[in-house]
Amino acid sequence: MAAAYAADRAIELEALLAAIRELGPEYAFEREGRADAVAAVRHALPAMEQELLDVIVEDHACEVAALREAVTQLAALVGRTP
């Protein structure tokens, strides 16, 4: 049941993000091509900078995951508030 609830929330979050993307260019992002773009930049860098890019990308991914979890928990709290 928890997995189904999480899946439903993920779908709702994706719909909300899609709507927010339409608000303006400052909210526009493209996930589909991002991995290929990062790989191309990484490949163009010397080894030392590749490692630095990997650390930056991983750190950013952790931040996004934390933000997503915070939004999910906040939404759950709001949903329980009378």
C-alpha positions as a Markdown table, in Angstrom:
| # | Residue | x | y | z |
|---|---|---|---|---|
| 1 | Met | 0.0 | 0.0 | 0.0 |
| 2 | Ala | 2.8 | 2.4 | 0.8 |
| 3 | Ala | 4.4 | 1.8 | -2.6 |
| 4 | Ala | 1.1 | 2.6 | -4.3 |
| 5 | Tyr | 0.7 | 5.8 | -2.3 |
| 6 | Ala | 4.3 | 6.8 | -3.2 |
| 7 | Ala | 3.6 | 6.1 | -6.9 |
| 8 | Asp | 0.4 | 8.2 | -6.8 |
| 9 | Arg | 2.3 | 11.1 | -5.2 |
| 10 | Ala | 5.1 | 10.8 | -7.8 |
| 11 | Ile | 2.5 | 11.0 | -10.6 |
| 12 | Glu | 0.9 | 14.1 | -8.9 |
| 13 | Leu | 4.3 | 15.7 | -8.4 |
| 14 | Glu | 5.2 | 15.2 | -12.1 |
| 15 | Ala | 1.9 | 16.7 | -13.2 |
| 16 | Leu | 2.6 | 19.7 | -10.9 |
| 17 | Leu | 6.1 | 20.1 | -12.2 |
| 18 | Ala | 4.7 | 20.1 | -15.8 |
| 19 | Ala | 2.3 | 22.8 | -14.9 |
| 20 | Ile | 5.0 | 24.9 | -13.2 |
| 21 | Arg | 7.3 | 24.5 | -16.2 |
| 22 | Glu | 4.6 | 26.4 | -18.2 |
| 23 | Leu | 4.7 | 29.4 | -15.9 |
| 24 | Gly | 7.9 | 30.8 | -17.4 |
| 25 | Pro | 11.4 | 30.1 | -18.8 |
| 26 | Glu | 12.9 | 30.2 | -15.3 |
| 27 | Tyr | 11.1 | 27.0 | -14.5 |
| 28 | Ala | 11.8 | 25.2 | -17.8 |
| 29 | Phe | 13.9 | 22.1 | -17.7 |
| 30 | Glu | 14.4 | 19.1 | -19.8 |
| 31 | Arg | 15.2 | 15.8 | -18.2 |
| 32 | Glu | 15.1 | 13.7 | -21.4 |
| 33 | Gly | 18.3 | 15.1 | -22.9 |
| 34 | Arg | 20.2 | 15.9 | -19.7 |
| 35 | Ala | 22.1 | 12.7 | -19.3 |
| 36 | Asp | 23.4 | 12.8 | -22.8 |
| 37 | Ala | 24.4 | 16.5 | -22.4 |
| 38 | Val | 26.2 | 15.8 | -19.2 |
| 39 | Ala | 28.0 | 12.8 | -20.7 |
| 40 | Ala | 29.1 | 14.9 | -23.7 |
| 41 | Val | 30.5 | 17.6 | -21.4 |
| 42 | Arg | 32.1 | 15.0 | -19.1 |
| 43 | His | 33.8 | 13.4 | -22.1 |
| 44 | Ala | 35.2 | 16.7 | -23.3 |
| 45 | Leu | 36.9 | 17.4 | -20.0 |
| 46 | Pro | 40.3 | 16.2 | -18.7 |
| 47 | Ala | 40.2 | 13.5 | -16.1 |
| 48 | Met | 40.6 | 15.8 | -13.1 |
| 49 | Glu | 37.7 | 17.9 | -14.2 |
| 50 | Gln | 35.6 | 14.9 | -15.0 |
| 51 | Glu | 35.8 | 13.8 | -11.4 |
| 52 | Leu | 34.9 | 17.3 | -10.2 |
| 53 | Leu | 31.9 | 17.4 | -12.6 |
| 54 | Asp | 30.8 | 14.0 | -11.2 |
| 55 | Val | 30.9 | 15.3 | -7.7 |
| 56 | Ile | 29.0 | 18.4 | -8.6 |
| 57 | Val | 26.3 | 16.4 | -10.5 |
| 58 | Glu | 26.0 | 13.9 | -7.6 |
| 59 | Asp | 25.7 | 16.7 | -5.0 |
| 60 | His | 23.0 | 18.4 | -7.1 |
| 61 | Ala | 21.1 | 15.1 | -7.5 |
| 62 | Cys | 21.2 | 14.6 | -3.7 |
| 63 | Glu | 19.9 | 18.2 | -3.2 |
| 64 | Val | 17.0 | 17.5 | -5.7 |
| 65 | Ala | 16.2 | 14.2 | -4.0 |
| 66 | Ala | 16.1 | 16.0 | -0.6 |
| 67 | Leu | 13.9 | 18.7 | -2.0 |
| 68 | Arg | 11.6 | 16.2 | -3.5 |
| 69 | Glu | 11.3 | 14.3 | -0.2 |
| 70 | Ala | 10.7 | 17.6 | 1.7 |
| 71 | Val | 7.9 | 18.5 | -0.7 |
| 72 | Thr | 6.4 | 15.0 | -0.4 |
| 73 | Gln | 6.5 | 15.2 | 3.4 |
| 74 | Leu | 5.1 | 18.7 | 3.4 |
| 75 | Ala | 2.2 | 17.7 | 1.1 |
| 76 | Ala | 1.5 | 14.7 | 3.3 |
| 77 | Leu | 1.3 | 17.0 | 6.4 |
| 78 | Val | -0.9 | 19.5 | 4.6 |
| 79 | Gly | -3.2 | 16.6 | 3.5 |
| 80 | Arg | -3.6 | 15.6 | 7.2 |
| 81 | Thr | -4.3 | 19.1 | 8.4 |
| 82 | Pro | -8.0 | 19.7 | 8.9 |
